[in-house]
């Protein structure tokens, strides 16, 4: 049976899906079972709309998210992709199946967009390195993986390797000191990135405006 959703019902399907998720109702997993979700692991609706706005502005051929969880951000990416039929999306999440029961991937399937999504079940530091070696580029990257400062730092460093000029990086969870630390590092040390004003305090947005041409010992405290 084809999984494609009729175009005229796609937006309604997205809205119904998000309403159920934000209401913390049990969600279908890839195992065919319904699973409870918590009220913490999610992005706010305003942040989801911001992701849609950035995607619609950039019109990326490829977008990527580090961390999928229950699929909140994924659904917003799919929503934006409904308007850009030649775009593809990559999800990196080593715990999507083992911890989240494939609930994020099930959202992609329910929207009939599995053929436009690549799922990588690996740690982001490994997956991003492989993508870089393959020459993969993503014009929009959402960093929302592990939130230890070293993980966030590595996710930025490796994301830079696959982000082309004029691409955008979006950091989630700016309320966390670890993320704030990395964002300060980028702002002080990476002049090849321009921080863009964000209407959502919990998200930090950077545009890649040049190649990294620092001398070998360049450093600015952050």
LUMGU-430595 format. One record per atom (N, C-alpha, C): atom name; chain; x, y, z; residue in three letters. Coordinates in steps of 0.05 Angstrom, whole numbers, plus 5000, padded with zeros to 4 digits. Example, Ala and Ser with C-alpha at 12.3 -4.5 7.8 and 13.67 -1.06 7.14 Angstrom:
LUMGU-430595
   atom   kette     px     py     pz   rest
      N       A   5264   4886   5156    Ala
     CA       A   5246   4910   5156    Ala
      C       A   5264   4934   5156    Ala
      N       A   5257   4955   5142    Ser
     CA       A   5273   4979   5143    Ser
      C       A   5258   5001   5157    Ser
//
This chain:
LUMGU-430595
   atom   kette     px     py     pz   rest
      N       A   5017   4976   5000    Unk
     CA       A   5000   5000   5000    Unk
      C       A   5018   5025   5000    Unk
      N       A   5012   5044   4983    Unk
     CA       A   5027   5068   4981    Unk
      C       A   5024   5085   5007    Unk
      N       A   5045   5097   5016    Unk
     CA       A   5044   5112   5041    Unk
      C       A   5040   5142   5036    Unk
      N       A   5039   5150   5011    Unk
     CA       A   5037   5179   5004    Unk
      C       A   5011   5191   5014    Unk
      N       A   5014   5215   5025    Unk
     CA       A   4991   5230   5034    Unk
      C       A   4982   5249   5012    Unk
      N       A   4956   5250   5006    Unk
     CA       A   4947   5269   4985    Unk
      C       A   4955   5297   4992    Unk
      N       A   4966   5312   4972    Unk
     CA       A   4976   5339   4977    Unk
      C       A   4957   5357   4991    Unk
      N       A   4931   5356   4984    Unk
     CA       A   4911   5374   4995    Unk
      C       A   4906   5369   5025    Unk
      N       A   4914   5345   5035    Unk
     CA       A   4909   5339   5063    Unk
      C       A   4935   5340   5079    Unk
      N       A   4957   5345   5067    Unk
     CA       A   4983   5343   5081    Unk
      C       A   4985   5363   5103    Unk
      N       A   4977   5389   5099    Unk
     CA       A   4979   5409   5120    Unk
      C       A   4960   5402   5143    Unk
      N       A   4936   5392   5136    Unk
     CA       A   4917   5384   5157    Unk
      C       A   4928   5361   5173    Unk
      N       A   4942   5343   5160    Unk
     CA       A   4954   5320   5174    Unk
      C       A   4976   5330   5193    Unk
      N       A   4992   5349   5183    Unk
     CA       A   5014   5360   5200    Unk
      C       A   5002   5373   5225    Unk
      N       A   4981   5389   5221    Unk
     CA       A   4969   5404   5243    Unk
      C       A   4957   5385   5264    Unk
      N       A   4944   5364   5254    Unk
     CA       A   4932   5344   5272    Unk
      C       A   4954   5329   5287    Unk
      N       A   4975   5322   5273    Unk
     CA       A   4998   5308   5285    Unk
      C       A   5011   5325   5307    Unk
      N       A   5016   5350   5302    Unk
     CA       A   5028   5368   5321    Unk
      C       A   5010   5372   5345    Unk
      N       A   4984   5375   5340    Unk
     CA       A   4965   5379   5362    Unk
      C       A   4966   5356   5382    Unk
      N       A   4967   5332   5371    Unk
     CA       A   4968   5308   5387    Unk
      C       A   4995   5306   5403    Unk
      N       A   5017   5313   5390    Unk
     CA       A   5043   5312   5403    Unk
      C       A   5045   5333   5425    Unk
      N       A   5036   5358   5420    Unk
     CA       A   5038   5378   5440    Unk
      C       A   5019   5373   5463    Unk
      N       A   4998   5357   5458    Unk
     CA       A   4980   5349   5480    Unk
      C       A   4991   5326   5496    Unk
      N       A   5015   5316   5488    Unk
     CA       A   5029   5294   5502    Unk
      C       A   5013   5268   5501    Unk
      N       A   4998   5265   5479    Unk
     CA       A   4984   5240   5475    Unk
      C       A   5003   5218   5467    Unk
      N       A   4997   5193   5473    Unk
     CA       A   5015   5170   5464    Unk
      C       A   5018   5171   5434    Unk
      N       A   5042   5164   5424    Unk
     CA       A   5048   5165   5396    Unk
      C       A   5056   5138   5386    Unk
      N       A   5050   5133   5360    Unk
     CA       A   5056   5108   5347    Unk
      C       A   5086   5105   5342    Unk
      N       A   5097   5082   5349    Unk
     CA       A   5125   5077   5344    Unk
      C       A   5128   5059   5320    Unk
      N       A   5153   5055   5311    Unk
     CA       A   5158   5038   5288    Unk
      C       A   5152   5008   5294    Unk
      N       A   5148   5002   5319    Unk
     CA       A   5141   4974   5327    Unk
      C       A   5112   4969   5326    Unk
      N       A   5096   4989   5317    Unk
     CA       A   5067   4986   5316    Unk
      C       A   5053   4990   5342    Unk
      N       A   5067   4997   5363    Unk
     CA       A   5055   5002   5389    Unk
      C       A   5053   5032   5395    Unk
      N       A   5035   5039   5414    Unk
     CA       A   5033   5066   5423    Unk
      C       A   5051   5070   5447    Unk
      N       A   5064   5093   5447    Unk
     CA       A   5084   5098   5469    Unk
      C       A   5078   5126   5481    Unk
      N       A   5082   5127   5508    Unk
     CA       A   5079   5152   5522    Unk
      C       A   5103   5170   5515    Unk
      N       A   5098   5196   5515    Unk
     CA       A   5120   5215   5511    Unk
      C       A   5120   5235   5535    Unk
      N       A   5144   5245   5541    Unk
     CA       A   5146   5264   5563    Unk
      C       A   5139   5292   5554    Unk
      N       A   5137   5311   5573    Unk
     CA       A   5130   5338   5567    Unk
      C       A   5154   5357   5565    Unk
      N       A   5178   5345   5565    Unk
     CA       A   5202   5361   5565    Unk
      C       A   5218   5359   5538    Unk
      N       A   5218   5335   5527    Unk
     CA       A   5234   5331   5503    Unk
      C       A   5219   5340   5478    Unk
      N       A   5221   5365   5472    Unk
     CA       A   5207   5377   5449    Unk
      C       A   5217   5405   5444    Unk
      N       A   5210   5416   5421    Unk
     CA       A   5215   5444   5416    Unk
      C       A   5188   5458   5419    Unk
      N       A   5188   5484   5425    Unk
     CA       A   5163   5499   5427    Unk
      C       A   5152   5505   5399    Unk
      N       A   5126   5509   5397    Unk
     CA       A   5114   5515   5371    Unk
      C       A   5127   5538   5357    Unk
      N       A   5135   5559   5372    Unk
     CA       A   5148   5582   5360    Unk
      C       A   5175   5575   5348    Unk
      N       A   5188   5556   5360    Unk
     CA       A   5214   5547   5349    Unk
      C       A   5210   5530   5325    Unk
      N       A   5189   5515   5325    Unk
     CA       A   5182   5499   5301    Unk
      C       A   5176   5517   5277    Unk
      N       A   5160   5538   5283    Unk
     CA       A   5154   5557   5261    Unk
      C       A   5179   5571   5251    Unk
      N       A   5198   5576   5269    Unk
     CA       A   5223   5588   5261    Unk
      C       A   5239   5570   5243    Unk
      N       A   5239   5544   5249    Unk
     CA       A   5253   5525   5231    Unk
      C       A   5240   5526   5203    Unk
      N       A   5213   5526   5203    Unk
     CA       A   5199   5528   5177    Unk
      C       A   5207   5553   5162    Unk
      N       A   5208   5576   5176    Unk
     CA       A   5214   5601   5163    Unk
      C       A   5242   5601   5151    Unk
      N       A   5261   5591   5166    Unk
     CA       A   5289   5589   5156    Unk
      C       A   5290   5571   5132    Unk
      N       A   5277   5548   5133    Unk
     CA       A   5277   5529   5111    Unk
      C       A   5265   5542   5086    Unk
      N       A   5242   5555   5090    Unk
     CA       A   5229   5568   5067    Unk
      C       A   5245   5590   5055    Unk
      N       A   5261   5604   5072    Unk
     CA       A   5278   5626   5063    Unk
      C       A   5302   5615   5047    Unk
      N       A   5315   5595   5058    Unk
     CA       A   5339   5584   5046    Unk
      C       A   5333   5566   5022    Unk
      N       A   5310   5552   5023    Unk
     CA       A   5303   5533   5003    Unk
      C       A   5326   5513   4999    Unk
      N       A   5334   5499   5020    Unk
     CA       A   5357   5481   5018    Unk
      C       A   5351   5456   5002    Unk
      N       A   5371   5447   4987    Unk
     CA       A   5368   5421   4973    Unk
      C       A   5371   5399   4994    Unk
      N       A   5387   5405   5015    Unk
     CA       A   5390   5385   5036    Unk
      C       A   5389   5400   5063    Unk
      N       A   5374   5389   5081    Unk
     CA       A   5374   5399   5109    Unk
      C       A   5381   5375   5127    Unk
      N       A   5389   5381   5151    Unk
     CA       A   5398   5360   5169    Unk
      C       A   5392   5367   5198    Unk
      N       A   5384   5348   5214    Unk
     CA       A   5380   5353   5242    Unk
      C       A   5395   5332   5258    Unk
      N       A   5408   5341   5279    Unk
     CA       A   5422   5324   5298    Unk
      C       A   5405   5321   5322    Unk
      N       A   5393   5297   5326    Unk
     CA       A   5374   5293   5347    Unk
      C       A   5346   5295   5336    Unk
      N       A   5330   5274   5339    Unk
     CA       A   5303   5273   5328    Unk
      C       A   5283   5269   5351    Unk
      N       A   5289   5251   5370    Unk
     CA       A   5271   5246   5392    Unk
      C       A   5244   5237   5383    Unk
      N       A   5223   5250   5394    Unk
     CA       A   5196   5242   5387    Unk
      C       A   5187   5253   5360    Unk
      N       A   5203   5270   5348    Unk
     CA       A   5198   5279   5321    Unk
      C       A   5186   5307   5319    Unk
      N       A   5187   5323   5340    Unk
     CA       A   5175   5350   5338    Unk
      C       A   5188   5367   5316    Unk
      N       A   5215   5369   5318    Unk
     CA       A   5229   5385   5298    Unk
      C       A   5226   5372   5270    Unk
      N       A   5226   5346   5269    Unk
     CA       A   5224   5332   5244    Unk
      C       A   5198   5339   5229    Unk
      N       A   5177   5340   5244    Unk
     CA       A   5151   5346   5232    Unk
      C       A   5151   5374   5220    Unk
      N       A   5164   5393   5234    Unk
     CA       A   5166   5420   5223    Unk
      C       A   5183   5421   5198    Unk
      N       A   5204   5405   5197    Unk
     CA       A   5221   5403   5173    Unk
      C       A   5204   5392   5150    Unk
      N       A   5189   5371   5156    Unk
     CA       A   5172   5358   5135    Unk
      C       A   5151   5378   5125    Unk
      N       A   5140   5394   5144    Unk
     CA       A   5120   5414   5136    Unk
      C       A   5132   5434   5116    Unk
      N       A   5156   5443   5121    Unk
     CA       A   5169   5462   5103    Unk
      C       A   5176   5449   5076    Unk
      N       A   5183   5423   5077    Unk
     CA       A   5190   5409   5053    Unk
      C       A   5166   5403   5035    Unk
      N       A   5142   5405   5046    Unk
     CA       A   5118   5401   5029    Unk
      C       A   5117   5422   5007    Unk
      N       A   5130   5446   5012    Unk
     CA       A   5129   5467   4993    Unk
      C       A   5154   5467   4975    Unk
      N       A   5172   5449   4979    Unk
     CA       A   5197   5448   4964    Unk
      C       A   5202   5418   4956    Unk
      N       A   5191   5410   4934    Unk
     CA       A   5189   5382   4928    Unk
      C       A   5216   5369   4921    Unk
      N       A   5237   5385   4915    Unk
     CA       A   5263   5373   4908    Unk
      C       A   5282   5372   4932    Unk
      N       A   5273   5379   4956    Unk
     CA       A   5291   5379   4979    Unk
      C       A   5291   5352   4993    Unk
      N       A   5313   5347   5006    Unk
     CA       A   5316   5322   5022    Unk
      C       A   5325   5329   5050    Unk
      N       A   5322   5311   5068    Unk
     CA       A   5328   5315   5096    Unk
      C       A   5343   5291   5108    Unk
      N       A   5362   5297   5125    Unk
     CA       A   5377   5276   5139    Unk
      C       A   5373   5278   5169    Unk
      N       A   5368   5256   5182    Unk
     CA       A   5365   5254   5211    Unk
      C       A   5388   5238   5222    Unk
      N       A   5402   5249   5242    Unk
     CA       A   5422   5234   5256    Unk
      C       A   5413   5231   5285    Unk
      N       A   5409   5206   5293    Unk
     CA       A   5400   5201   5321    Unk
      C       A   5406   5172   5328    Unk
      N       A   5426   5167   5345    Unk
     CA       A   5433   5140   5352    Unk
      C       A   5413   5126   5370    Unk
      N       A   5394   5142   5382    Unk
     CA       A   5375   5131   5401    Unk
      C       A   5346   5131   5390    Unk
      N       A   5343   5137   5365    Unk
     CA       A   5316   5140   5354    Unk
      C       A   5300   5114   5357    Unk
      N       A   5313   5091   5352    Unk
     CA       A   5299   5065   5354    Unk
      C       A   5300   5054   5382    Unk
      N       A   5324   5055   5394    Unk
     CA       A   5328   5041   5420    Unk
      C       A   5314   5056   5443    Unk
      N       A   5312   5082   5442    Unk
     CA       A   5300   5097   5464    Unk
      C       A   5273   5109   5456    Unk
      N       A   5271   5120   5432    Unk
     CA       A   5246   5134   5424    Unk
      C       A   5228   5116   5407    Unk
      N       A   5234   5090   5405    Unk
     CA       A   5217   5071   5391    Unk
      C       A   5210   5079   5363    Unk
      N       A   5227   5095   5350    Unk
     CA       A   5222   5102   5323    Unk
      C       A   5199   5121   5319    Unk
      N       A   5191   5135   5340    Unk
     CA       A   5167   5153   5337    Unk
      C       A   5172   5176   5318    Unk
      N       A   5196   5186   5317    Unk
     CA       A   5202   5208   5298    Unk
      C       A   5200   5198   5269    Unk
      N       A   5212   5175   5264    Unk
     CA       A   5211   5163   5237    Unk
      C       A   5183   5156   5229    Unk
      N       A   5167   5148   5248    Unk
     CA       A   5139   5141   5242    Unk
      C       A   5124   5166   5232    Unk
      N       A   5131   5190   5242    Unk
     CA       A   5118   5214   5233    Unk
      C       A   5125   5219   5203    Unk
      N       A   5150   5214   5196    Unk
     CA       A   5158   5217   5168    Unk
      C       A   5142   5198   5151    Unk
      N       A   5140   5174   5159    Unk
     CA       A   5125   5154   5144    Unk
      C       A   5095   5162   5141    Unk
      N       A   5083   5171   5163    Unk
     CA       A   5055   5179   5163    Unk
      C       A   5050   5202   5144    Unk
      N       A   5070   5219   5139    Unk
     CA       A   5067   5241   5121    Unk
      C       A   5075   5234   5092    Unk
      N       A   5082   5208   5088    Unk
     CA       A   5088   5199   5061    Unk
      C       A   5114   5210   5050    Unk
      N       A   5134   5215   5068    Unk
     CA       A   5158   5228   5059    Unk
      C       A   5184   5211   5065    Unk
      N       A   5180   5185   5069    Unk
     CA       A   5203   5168   5075    Unk
      C       A   5224   5168   5053    Unk
      N       A   5215   5171   5028    Unk
     CA       A   5233   5171   5006    Unk
      C       A   5250   5196   5004    Unk
      N       A   5244   5216   5020    Unk
     CA       A   5259   5241   5019    Unk
      C       A   5276   5245   5044    Unk
      N       A   5277   5225   5061    Unk
     CA       A   5291   5227   5087    Unk
      C       A   5311   5204   5089    Unk
      N       A   5335   5211   5098    Unk
     CA       A   5356   5192   5104    Unk
      C       A   5360   5191   5134    Unk
      N       A   5359   5168   5146    Unk
     CA       A   5362   5165   5175    Unk
      C       A   5389   5151   5180    Unk
      N       A   5405   5163   5198    Unk
     CA       A   5431   5152   5205    Unk
      C       A   5431   5146   5235    Unk
      N       A   5433   5121   5242    Unk
     CA       A   5431   5113   5270    Unk
      C       A   5460   5110   5281    Unk
      N       A   5473   5133   5283    Unk
     CA       A   5500   5134   5294    Unk
      C       A   5504   5159   5311    Unk
      N       A   5526   5158   5327    Unk
     CA       A   5533   5183   5341    Unk
      C       A   5539   5204   5320    Unk
      N       A   5532   5229   5326    Unk
     CA       A   5535   5250   5307    Unk
      C       A   5564   5255   5299    Unk
      N       A   5583   5252   5317    Unk
     CA       A   5611   5257   5310    Unk
      C       A   5620   5238   5289    Unk
      N       A   5610   5214   5289    Unk
     CA       A   5618   5194   5269    Unk
      C       A   5602   5198   5243    Unk
      N       A   5576   5202   5246    Unk
     CA       A   5559   5206   5222    Unk
      C       A   5567   5231   5206    Unk
      N       A   5572   5253   5220    Unk
     CA       A   5579   5278   5206    Unk
      C       A   5606   5275   5192    Unk
      N       A   5625   5261   5205    Unk
     CA       A   5651   5256   5192    Unk
      C       A   5648   5240   5166    Unk
      N       A   5631   5220   5167    Unk
     CA       A   5627   5203   5143    Unk
      C       A   5614   5220   5121    Unk
      N       A   5594   5236   5128    Unk
     CA       A   5581   5253   5108    Unk
      C       A   5601   5272   5095    Unk
      N       A   5618   5284   5112    Unk
     CA       A   5638   5302   5102    Unk
      C       A   5657   5288   5082    Unk
      N       A   5665   5264   5088    Unk
     CA       A   5682   5249   5070    Unk
      C       A   5668   5243   5043    Unk
      N       A   5642   5240   5045    Unk
     CA       A   5626   5234   5020    Unk
      C       A   5621   5259   5004    Unk
      N       A   5628   5283   5014    Unk
     CA       A   5623   5307   5000    Unk
      C       A   5595   5318   5003    Unk
      N       A   5581   5307   5023    Unk
     CA       A   5553   5316   5028    Unk
      C       A   5553   5345   5038    Unk
      N       A   5533   5360   5030    Unk
     CA       A   5529   5388   5039    Unk
      C       A   5500   5392   5048    Unk
      N       A   5496   5406   5070    Unk
     CA       A   5470   5413   5079    Unk
      C       A   5468   5442   5084    Unk
      N       A   5450   5456   5071    Unk
     CA       A   5448   5485   5073    Unk
      C       A   5434   5494   5098    Unk
      N       A   5421   5476   5113    Unk
     CA       A   5409   5482   5138    Unk
      C       A   5413   5459   5157    Unk
      N       A   5424   5465   5181    Unk
     CA       A   5431   5445   5201    Unk
      C       A   5420   5453   5228    Unk
      N       A   5405   5435   5240    Unk
     CA       A   5393   5440   5267    Unk
      C       A   5409   5423   5287    Unk
      N       A   5422   5436   5306    Unk
     CA       A   5439   5422   5325    Unk
      C       A   5424   5418   5351    Unk
      N       A   5415   5394   5356    Unk
     CA       A   5399   5388   5380    Unk
      C       A   5404   5359   5389    Unk
      N       A   5430   5352   5391    Unk
     CA       A   5437   5326   5400    Unk
      C       A   5443   5325   5429    Unk
      N       A   5464   5311   5437    Unk
     CA       A   5472   5311   5465    Unk
      C       A   5481   5339   5473    Unk
      N       A   5476   5347   5498    Unk
     CA       A   5480   5374   5506    Unk
      C       A   5504   5379   5524    Unk
      N       A   5521   5359   5527    Unk
     CA       A   5546   5364   5541    Unk
      C       A   5562   5383   5524    Unk
      N       A   5578   5400   5537    Unk
     CA       A   5592   5421   5522    Unk
      C       A   5610   5410   5500    Unk
      N       A   5623   5387   5506    Unk
     CA       A   5641   5375   5486    Unk
      C       A   5625   5365   5462    Unk
      N       A   5601   5353   5467    Unk
     CA       A   5585   5343   5445    Unk
      C       A   5575   5366   5428    Unk
      N       A   5566   5388   5440    Unk
     CA       A   5556   5411   5425    Unk
      C       A   5579   5423   5409    Unk
      N       A   5603   5425   5421    Unk
     CA       A   5626   5436   5407    Unk
      C       A   5633   5419   5383    Unk
      N       A   5634   5393   5386    Unk
     CA       A   5640   5375   5364    Unk
      C       A   5618   5376   5342    Unk
      N       A   5593   5377   5351    Unk
     CA       A   5571   5379   5331    Unk
      C       A   5574   5404   5314    Unk
      N       A   5582   5427   5327    Unk
     CA       A   5587   5451   5311    Unk
      C       A   5610   5447   5292    Unk
      N       A   5633   5437   5302    Unk
     CA       A   5657   5435   5286    Unk
      C       A   5652   5417   5262    Unk
      N       A   5639   5394   5267    Unk
     CA       A   5634   5375   5245    Unk
      C       A   5612   5385   5226    Unk
      N       A   5592   5400   5237    Unk
     CA       A   5572   5411   5220    Unk
      C       A   5583   5432   5201    Unk
      N       A   5603   5446   5210    Unk
     CA       A   5617   5466   5193    Unk
      C       A   5629   5453   5169    Unk
      N       A   5637   5428   5171    Unk
     CA       A   5650   5414   5149    Unk
      C       A   5631   5408   5126    Unk
      N       A   5605   5407   5133    Unk
     CA       A   5585   5401   5112    Unk
      C       A   5567   5424   5105    Unk
      N       A   5572   5447   5118    Unk
     CA       A   5555   5471   5114    Unk
      C       A   5568   5488   5092    Unk
      N       A   5555   5493   5070    Unk
     CA       A   5566   5510   5049    Unk
      C       A   5563   5539   5055    Unk
      N       A   5576   5556   5040    Unk
     CA       A   5572   5585   5042    Unk
      C       A   5543   5592   5040    Unk
      N       A   5534   5611   5057    Unk
     CA       A   5507   5620   5058    Unk
      C       A   5488   5600   5071    Unk
      N       A   5499   5578   5081    Unk
     CA       A   5483   5559   5096    Unk
      C       A   5478   5569   5124    Unk
      N       A   5460   5556   5139    Unk
     CA       A   5453   5564   5166    Unk
      C       A   5455   5542   5186    Unk
      N       A   5465   5548   5210    Unk
     CA       A   5466   5530   5232    Unk
      C       A   5447   5541   5254    Unk
      N       A   5431   5524   5265    Unk
     CA       A   5412   5532   5286    Unk
      C       A   5418   5515   5311    Unk
      N       A   5424   5529   5333    Unk
     CA       A   5428   5515   5358    Unk
      C       A   5403   5515   5375    Unk
      N       A   5395   5492   5385    Unk
     CA       A   5372   5490   5403    Unk
      C       A   5381   5492   5432    Unk
      N       A   5362   5498   5449    Unk
     CA       A   5365   5497   5479    Unk
      C       A   5386   5518   5489    Unk
      N       A   5382   5543   5481    Unk
     CA       A   5399   5564   5490    Unk
      C       A   5396   5570   5520    Unk
      N       A   5377   5557   5533    Unk
     CA       A   5375   5560   5562    Unk
      C       A   5397   5545   5577    Unk
      N       A   5411   5527   5563    Unk
     CA       A   5431   5510   5575    Unk
      C       A   5459   5523   5574    Unk
      N       A   5473   5524   5596    Unk
     CA       A   5500   5536   5597    Unk
      C       A   5519   5524   5576    Unk
      N       A   5517   5498   5572    Unk
     CA       A   5535   5485   5553    Unk
      C       A   5531   5495   5525    Unk
      N       A   5506   5499   5517    Unk
     CA       A   5501   5510   5490    Unk
      C       A   5509   5539   5489    Unk
      N       A   5503   5554   5509    Unk
     CA       A   5511   5583   5510    Unk
      C       A   5542   5585   5507    Unk
      N       A   5556   5567   5519    Unk
     CA       A   5586   5568   5518    Unk
      C       A   5595   5564   5489    Unk
      N       A   5584   5545   5476    Unk
     CA       A   5592   5540   5448    Unk
      C       A   5584   5563   5430    Unk
      N       A   5561   5574   5434    Unk
     CA       A   5551   5596   5418    Unk
      C       A   5570   5620   5422    Unk
      N       A   5579   5625   5447    Unk
     CA       A   5598   5646   5452    Unk
      C       A   5625   5641   5437    Unk
      N       A   5633   5616   5437    Unk
     CA       A   5658   5609   5423    Unk
      C       A   5656   5615   5394    Unk
      N       A   5633   5608   5382    Unk
     CA       A   5629   5613   5353    Unk
      C       A   5629   5643   5348    Unk
      N       A   5615   5658   5365    Unk
     CA       A   5613   5687   5362    Unk
      C       A   5640   5701   5364    Unk
      N       A   5657   5692   5382    Unk
     CA       A   5683   5705   5387    Unk
      C       A   5705   5695   5369    Unk
      N       A   5704   5670   5360    Unk
     CA       A   5726   5658   5346    Unk
      C       A   5721   5652   5316    Unk
      N       A   5697   5651   5308    Unk
     CA       A   5691   5643   5281    Unk
      C       A   5678   5666   5265    Unk
      N       A   5695   5683   5255    Unk
     CA       A   5685   5706   5240    Unk
      C       A   5674   5699   5213    Unk
      N       A   5677   5673   5206    Unk
     CA       A   5665   5663   5181    Unk
      C       A   5635   5658   5185    Unk
      N       A   5626   5661   5210    Unk
     CA       A   5597   5658   5216    Unk
      C       A   5586   5684   5227    Unk
      N       A   5563   5691   5218    Unk
     CA       A   5549   5715   5227    Unk
      C       A   5525   5707   5243    Unk
      N       A   5523   5716   5268    Unk
     CA       A   5500   5709   5284    Unk
      C       A   5476   5727   5275    Unk
      N       A   5454   5714   5270    Unk
     CA       A   5430   5728   5260    Unk
      C       A   5410   5731   5284    Unk
      N       A   5397   5753   5286    Unk
     CA       A   5378   5757   5307    Unk
      C       A   5356   5736   5305    Unk
      N       A   5350   5724   5328    Unk
     CA       A   5330   5703   5329    Unk
      C       A   5306   5713   5345    Unk
      N       A   5282   5710   5334    Unk
     CA       A   5258   5718   5348    Unk
      C       A   5250   5699   5371    Unk
      N       A   5265   5676   5372    Unk
     CA       A   5260   5656   5392    Unk
      C       A   5284   5654   5410    Unk
      N       A   5283   5663   5435    Unk
     CA       A   5306   5663   5453    Unk
      C       A   5320   5636   5456    Unk
      N       A   5305   5614   5452    Unk
     CA       A   5317   5588   5457    Unk
      C       A   5333   5578   5433    Unk
      N       A   5334   5593   5411    Unk
     CA       A   5348   5585   5387    Unk
      C       A   5369   5606   5380    Unk
      N       A   5393   5597   5372    Unk
     CA       A   5414   5615   5362    Unk
      C       A   5419   5608   5333    Unk
      N       A   5419   5628   5316    Unk
     CA       A   5422   5624   5287    Unk
      C       A   5448   5636   5277    Unk
      N       A   5462   5621   5261    Unk
     CA       A   5487   5631   5249    Unk
      C       A   5486   5626   5219    Unk
      N       A   5494   5646   5203    Unk
     CA       A   5498   5642   5174    Unk
      C       A   5527   5640   5168    Unk
      N       A   5534   5622   5150    Unk
     CA       A   5562   5619   5142    Unk
      C       A   5568   5639   5119    Unk
      N       A   5584   5659   5125    Unk
     CA       A   5588   5681   5106    Unk
      C       A   5616   5681   5093    Unk
      N       A   5634   5663   5101    Unk
     CA       A   5661   5662   5090    Unk
      C       A   5673   5635   5097    Unk
      N       A   5696   5630   5085    Unk
     CA       A   5711   5606   5093    Unk
      C       A   5729   5613   5117    Unk
      N       A   5735   5593   5133    Unk
     CA       A   5752   5597   5157    Unk
      C       A   5781   5602   5148    Unk
      N       A   5791   5626   5152    Unk
     CA       A   5818   5633   5144    Unk
      C       A   5835   5642   5168    Unk
      N       A   5829   5633   5192    Unk
     CA       A   5845   5640   5215    Unk
      C       A   5874   5631   5213    Unk
      N       A   5892   5646   5225    Unk
     CA       A   5919   5636   5227    Unk
      C       A   5919   5614   5248    Unk
      N       A   5941   5598   5248    Unk
     CA       A   5941   5574   5264    Unk
      C       A   5937   5577   5294    Unk
      N       A   5945   5600   5305    Unk
     CA       A   5944   5604   5334    Unk
      C       A   5923   5625   5342    Unk
      N       A   5904   5631   5324    Unk
     CA       A   5884   5651   5330    Unk
      C       A   5866   5641   5353    Unk
      N       A   5861   5659   5372    Unk
     CA       A   5844   5651   5395    Unk
      C       A   5833   5676   5408    Unk
      N       A   5807   5675   5414    Unk
     CA       A   5794   5697   5429    Unk
      C       A   5778   5684   5452    Unk
      N       A   5783   5694   5476    Unk
     CA       A   5769   5682   5499    Unk
      C       A   5739   5685   5497    Unk
      N       A   5725   5666   5509    Unk
     CA       A   5696   5667   5508    Unk
      C       A   5684   5658   5534    Unk
//
